[in-house]
């Protein structure tokens, strides 16, 4: 007995319903499927990062609040750090960590306080160690969590400048020299660069060594100025502060222009790198 049109339509309708149910079951299975372990690990890592920032930030904020009634914030912080004894070094490292990781405290204030307490050499070394520890932390965190994490940390406004900066880091042949020069010049957005360099192929050891050496002159200049001020050596204080302060102001006001000049300079002294890239 042959099937009529009604039978064929019923069979087609039934087949369509079965396909729809199968597709719905697949979508449900996909939603209930276990998450990718890599995603879980990254999520846990992000939670640990936020917890660490919150913990360190909490103690640093409490410490700053305790001295906010002082007529001079820097002197008040310096006095409190001196009174803290050896734990004052940990306080300085914590402030440096927060300043670099989340730009919570202006870097110049942190360096000035450390220089006022520990002097030029010891204060400069403490600041460099703090910068190195923070850079290592940020570098590996960015390598782990990737570009979306950087975009979230920098935000939209800073993200636009970061996108422009990335262009200057795009030539991998001269990346090391470019990074060194940018970290050497006062007033450059070093905190932003610390987040962007891990997105490049630059090797960790190279970044840690070059950025730390490049940071040193401005850091030791700041700690020297504070020690000179404490010793009432106003002439030396004025000369060094005027030189590095002026360079820093130029760097802040014209950092993108300076990056363009650095990029042109590097292209001129290494033209074959551009040809190879």
N, C-alpha and C positions, 0 to 999 in steps of 0.2 A: 504494500500500500504506500503510495507516494505521499510525501508530506506537502501540505499546502502552504500558501503564503503566510497564513497566520502562524503555522508551526515554526517556519523559518524566522519570523520576526520575534517569536517568543524565545527561540534559541539564542538569537543575537542579543536580545535584551538580557537574558540570563548570563551570557558570556561577559557582557559589559559590566554587569553588577559584580561578577566574580573578579574581574580585573580591578575595579574600583576598590573592592574590599582588600584585595591583595596589596594594592598600592598604599592603602591606609594602614594596613598591618606593617608594611615596611617602614613607613614614616614613624609609626609608634615604636618599632624596634630600634630605629636609628636614635630616637630621643632617649630611649631607655638604655642604650648601649653604653658601656663604661667609657669614661673620658680618656683621651690620649694621656698616658703617663707623663709625657713631656709637658703637657699643658698643666697638669696637676702640680708638677715639680716647680714650674715657673710661678704658678699662683702662690704656692707655699713660700717660695723665695721672695716674692713681692710682699707678702704679709710679714715675713721676717724683717725685710728692709724697713717697712713702715713702722714696725714695732721698735726696731733699733733707733730710728730717727726720733720717734716719739719719746723713747726713754732718755736718750742723750739730750734732746731738746728740752725735755721737762726739767732736768737738773740744771741745765745751763740757764734756762729762763728763770728758774727759782733763784739761782745764784745772782743773776743780773737784777732781779726785782729787789733782792736784799740790799743792793747798793744804789738803787735808782734815786734815793733821796740825797745822794752826795751832790755837792755843788759841781763837781767835775766827774763825769762818768768814767773816763779813763783812769784818773787817779783813784777813784773809788774802787774800780775793779782791781787795779794794781795792789792796793792796800789789802783787799780781801784775799787775793791770791797769795800775797806774802804771808798773811796770817794762817793760811791753810797748810803751810809747810810743804812737804814733798808732794802732797796731793794736789798742790797748785799746778804742778806740771801736767797732771791728768786733766785738770780744768782747762788749761791752755790747749791741750790736744783736743779736748771735746769741743771747745769754741772753734778751733780751726777746722775740725771735722764738719760741724754744722755749717760753717761759712762756705766751705767748698761744695758740700753735698747738696745743700738746699739754699745757699746764699742768704741765710737768715740774718747773719751779722756782717756788716761791711768789713772786707778784708783788712783795710788800713787800720781800723779800730783794734782788731785782734792783734795785728802785728805790733801796733804801738803799745798796747798793754803788756805784751810779752817782753818787748824791748825795755819798757820801763821797769819791769820786775827783775829780769835776768840779764840785762845788758846786751851789748852788741853781739858777742860771739855765742854765748850760751842761748840767749834769746833767739838769735837767728837760727841756730841748730834745732832748737825745739820747734820753731815755726816750720822749718824745712821738713823735719820728721813728720809733723802733723799733716803737712801738704802731701807728702809721699804716701802716708797711710791712707789718707782720704782719696788720693788719686788711684791707688791700687784697688780700693773698695769700689769706687765708681766704675773703673775700667772693666773689671770682671763682671760687675752687675750688669753693665750695658751689653757686654758680649753675651751674657746669659739671656737677658730679657729682650734684647733687640731694639730696633728703631721705635716701635710703638711706645715702649717705656720712656724713651728719650722725649718723644713728642708730648707725652703726658706730663713729664717733669718740667719741661720748658714752657708749656702753655702756648697759646696762639700768638701773643705779641712777641715773645722771645723766640718762638718757633720760626717766625718770618726771617728774623736776623740769622737764626741758625741755618736756615735753608741757603741763605746767601753765603754764609761762612763755609758751608760744605763744598761750595764750588771751588774755594781756594785749597781745599784738601783733596780734590778729586784727582790731581796729578800724583799718582803713587810713586813715580820715579824720583820726585824731589820732595816727598812727603816729610821725611825726617828733618831736612833743613828748614822747610817751611814751618813746621811745628816748633822747632827750636827758636827761630826768629820771633814768632808770634808770642811765645811764652817769655821771651827775653824783653820785649818792649813793654814798658809800664803802661797801664791803662787799657790793655787788651782784655777782651772778655774771656779770661782764663777759665772761669767756672763753666762757661758754655763750651769752650774748647775741650775741657775734660770729659764732657759728655759726648762730644762729636767724634773725637779721635778714635775711640773704640769701635766706631762703625766703619773705620777704614782698615786696610790690611796691615797697619803698623804693628810691629811685634811689641808685646807688653814691656819687655825689658828695655827696649829702645825708648819707648815713651817715658817710662819711669825715670830713666837716667837723664834723658835730654830735658824733660820738663822740669825736673828738680834742679839741675844745673842752671837752666835758664831763669828759674824763679829767684835764684840766690842773690843776684845783685840788688834787686829792688827790696827784697826782704831784709838783707843786712843793712841796706841804706836806712830803712825805717827804724830798725832796732838801734842803729848808730845815732840817728837823730834823737831818739828818746833818751839814750844814755847821755848824749851831749847836753841835752836840755836839763837833765837831772844834775849834771855836773856844772851847769851854768856856763858851758862853752858855747855861747850864743853865736859866735862867728861861724864855727864849724857846722853848727846846727842849721844856720841860715843858708850856708852854701849848699850843703847836701840836700836839705829840704827844698830849696829853690830849684835845684837841678832836677831831682827826681819828681818833685811835685809838678814842675812845669811839664816834664815829659809825660807824666801820668795824665795831666789835664788834656794835653794834646791827644794822647791815646784814647781817652774817653770820648772826646768830642769828634775825633776824626778816625775812629778805629776801622771803619770800612774802607775809607780812602787809603789808610796805611796798609791794609791788607792787599789792596789793589797794587800799591807800589811794591810791596814785597813780592807779589805774584809776578809782576813785570820784571823785577830784579832777578828773581830766580830763573825766569824764562830766558833772560839775556845771558846769564852766566852758564846756563845748562840748556842750550837750544836743542842739542841732540836728544835730550830726554823727551821733549815734546814730539820730535819726529818719530821716536821709537814708540811713544804712547799712542 
